[in-house]
Amino acid sequence: MEITPMKTNSINAENEKYAGLGKALLVWIVLGIALNGTSVQASDQVWKNSGTTSTNWSDTTNWTSGVVPGSADGAMFKTAVGTAGTSANPIIIDGASQSITTIKFDTAAGSYTIGTTSGNALYLTS
């Protein structure tokens, strides 16, 4: 009886090829699970009192970043009320209604008046 030796090199090469695919698949599964629970962090847009050019909420020059807070952002008021935001000169929700996630007032901010002249609303959403 003649015994034929097994070709272990070809079996090992085949196993290594599939092992590499398994590792790649595992990495994708782990990444998918890790990223599934994360969300994009919005940023707080900060109202600037010095140098405001208008009292309009939608005026980009009234925000320190030059960006009006959007539906995924918060609005923050850090400094004492300046020329815009007083009861005599309120910050106006102009254009259309606005949605933001949070509104924050630093302890130095004091009282602000935010209003509308045309029925537009400021919504807080989550």
SVG drawing of the C-alpha trace seen along z (x, -y; Angstrom):
<svg xmlns="http://www.w3.org/2000/svg" viewBox="-47 -101 51 103">
<polyline fill="none" stroke="black" stroke-width="0.4" points="0.0,0.0 1.3,-3.3 0.7,-6.4 0.4,-9.7 1.5,-12.7 -1.0,-15.5 -0.4,-18.8 -0.4,-20.9 1.1,-23.9 -1.9,-24.5 -4.4,-23.9 -2.5,-26.4 -2.4,-28.9 -6.2,-28.6 -6.8,-28.9 -4.6,-32.0 -6.5,-33.7 -9.8,-33.2 -8.3,-34.1 -7.4,-37.5 -10.9,-38.0 -12.3,-37.1 -10.1,-39.6 -11.2,-42.4 -14.8,-41.5 -14.3,-41.5 -12.8,-45.0 -15.8,-46.3 -18.2,-44.7 -16.5,-46.3 -16.4,-49.7 -20.0,-49.4 -21.0,-48.7 -18.8,-51.5 -20.0,-54.1 -23.7,-53.1 -24.1,-54.6 -22.3,-57.9 -23.9,-61.1 -22.5,-64.2 -21.8,-66.7 -23.3,-70.1 -21.6,-73.2 -22.8,-76.2 -22.9,-79.4 -22.0,-82.4 -23.9,-85.7 -21.4,-88.6 -22.5,-91.9 -19.7,-94.1 -19.8,-95.0 -23.3,-93.6 -24.5,-95.2 -28.2,-94.5 -30.6,-92.8 -31.5,-90.1 -31.0,-86.5 -30.2,-85.5 -27.4,-88.1 -24.1,-86.1 -22.1,-89.0 -23.9,-88.8 -22.4,-85.4 -18.7,-85.0 -18.1,-82.1 -20.0,-83.9 -22.5,-81.1 -26.1,-81.4 -27.1,-78.4 -29.0,-75.8 -31.3,-72.9 -28.3,-70.8 -26.7,-73.7 -27.1,-75.5 -27.1,-79.2 -25.0,-80.7 -25.0,-84.1 -21.7,-84.7 -21.5,-88.4 -23.7,-91.0 -26.4,-92.4 -25.1,-95.0 -26.8,-97.1 -28.9,-94.1 -30.9,-92.1 -32.4,-94.8 -36.2,-95.1 -36.0,-98.3 -33.8,-96.7 -34.6,-92.9 -32.9,-90.2 -35.4,-89.6 -36.2,-86.1 -36.4,-87.4 -37.0,-85.6 -38.5,-82.2 -38.9,-80.3 -35.6,-78.9 -34.8,-75.6 -31.9,-75.1 -31.1,-72.3 -30.2,-74.4 -30.0,-77.9 -27.5,-78.8 -26.8,-81.9 -23.5,-82.3 -23.6,-83.8 -22.1,-87.0 -24.8,-87.2 -27.6,-88.7 -31.1,-89.1 -31.7,-89.1 -34.9,-89.9 -35.5,-87.7 -38.6,-88.3 -40.3,-88.6 -42.1,-91.1 -43.8,-88.8 -44.8,-85.7 -41.7,-83.6 -40.8,-81.2 -37.6,-80.0 -38.0,-76.2 -35.9,-74.1 -35.6,-70.6 -33.7,-67.5"/>
</svg>
